């Protein structure tokens, strides 16, 4: 990995994003609209809103960055830029970390706007700090990026790529403890939920919701999610073949 | 295959004969079934070599959602060159006026020149060009060929594929391949002499037919 090449790659990916104002608009506005929807849905149940909105602040960046990254990486593969890049001094990790950092920055903006609205406009109430919520949201976004980079290797078209979203994201959302507490699930469901990274991200958010100060569980959960990011990036690197048929 | 430094070698052959496959093997992105390829004394695709090799893919491989300048600066940065080098490459392919345009809004010929600018960045030691002049008008083609010879004159080794025979005549050396096999490797003059005609188009037809009759 080279800092110069990594830096240039981050700048290049962010420039591509800047040339697409509609995507930027949607990245920022869509989570805000969904939060507004939740706010009105739970108008008379502020406790439920606090619980659901807090989890959603972590889920949105994960799902959105997963989708954006898998399409972006698929484009690199299908337009020939990936092959071209692999004939230059660029290393595979420069590219993968480039995506992780560039979209992580975009997610930081997205999460900050969503969190600001959730706290100030919609009256979200958590015992712990907003900054921790944003931190967890960004780590989740990077998890989405890493899984998107990996899954894009198994899609040949954009139609296929978008269908990895329900495969990868929906089971994690269903089993993360938002709909049914994980301890109350059937044993085999809880076991599945125990190996899905989003379960730990959601538990970390719930820790922020319930405790004024960061707990040991929170740091452990965040560490697990970060570990999953590293594993997904290593798997993604393994799918990036310099030589193809 | 030995391309002397400072020369332009033309790679010719019918569609599907393996020109692109051979070029991809030289830059190290092709799975090679048998044999090994070393380029400039290093295994094809190895890290030290990737600094010295420029590659133009057949379909333009630049980012459509970036401007010409942003693309050029990115590729310049990958090779460790500054913005001035990127500007020079843009000017060399005749895109100085379109530098601020998004690649998506360029014509097909301009788009492939944008891709070419990224390939010739910083004067690589080996330049592999897969059909660099397709879709370019005669004036531009002439200018591009002059540039290839300029680059070669400064010591670069250039391997260029083409279908167009009047371009073949501008190479120092020609390789004709068919179904993955090399059927001629000579100077244009020697190819003309061997086939017994001055017309390179006709010369290649004769060589291909001769090979069909008596497979080497």
Interface residues (C-beta under 8 A of the other chain):
Chain A: X4 X5 X7 X8 X9 X11 X12 X15 X16 X19 X20 X79 X80 X81 X83 X84 X85 X86 X87 X88 X89 X90 X242 X243 X244 X245
Chain B: X27 X28 X29 X30 X31 X32 X45 X47 X50 X51 X53 X55 X57 X59 X60 X61 X62 X63 X64 X65 X66 X70 X73 X74 X75 X77 X78 X79 X80 X102 X118
